[in-house]
Amino acid sequence: MQAIAHSLGEKYNIAHGLTNATLLDVVLKQYGESVYKKLYEMACIVASVMRMIPIRLDLSVLLNKSL
């Protein structure tokens, strides 16, 4: 998605963030429910890093290796 957003933004003089935000909706609709769990897990990690909520995930599972 990043590469497409970069190319479209450059060609049509659209801000990269706006292009990403616009494409994200389309990409998420195509993936559907299959990405909900991973997106939730990523959101928990980001929120934890930002100290908004405590982390509730086992990072070794996410990283697919033991920590």
N, C-alpha and C positions, 0 to 999 in steps of 0.2 A: 504494500500500500504506500509506503514511504516513497518508493521510486516513482510510482505513478503520480503521486501528489507533487513530487518535485518536478517531473516533466510537464504536467499540466499547468502547474503554477508558473513555470518559466515560459511556456508557450503563450499562455493567455494573461500573463501578468497578474496572477492571483496570489495572495499571501499563502505561504506554505501551510500555516496553521489552519486557515480557512479551507483550503483544499483537502487537508487531512480530515477535518471535521465533517466535511460534506461526504467524502468517500467512506468514512467510518460507518455511517448509517447503512450504506449499501452493502458493505462487506459483512457487517454483523447480521443483516437480514439474510444474506446468502448462507452464512454458517449456521444460523438459527440456534436452537437450544443446545447444540453440541458444544458450544463454547461457554455456556453460562457458568459452569463450575470453575473453569480456569479463570474466567474474568473475575468471579467472586474472590477466588484465592489471591489473585494479583491485587485486587482492591483492598483486601485485608492487609496485605504486606505493605502497600503504599500508605494506607491509613496508619498502620502501626509505626512506620518510619516517621510519619508526620505527627506521631504521638496523639492521634485522635482516638484510637481504640487499642487495646492490648492485642498482640498477635495471637491468633487461635490456630495456627497451622504448624505442622511439623515440616520445617524447611528441608529436612533431608529427603522427604518424599517429593517435594517440589523440585529439588535439585537433582533428584535421582541418584543420590550418593549419600553415604553416611558423613555426618559432620563431626 
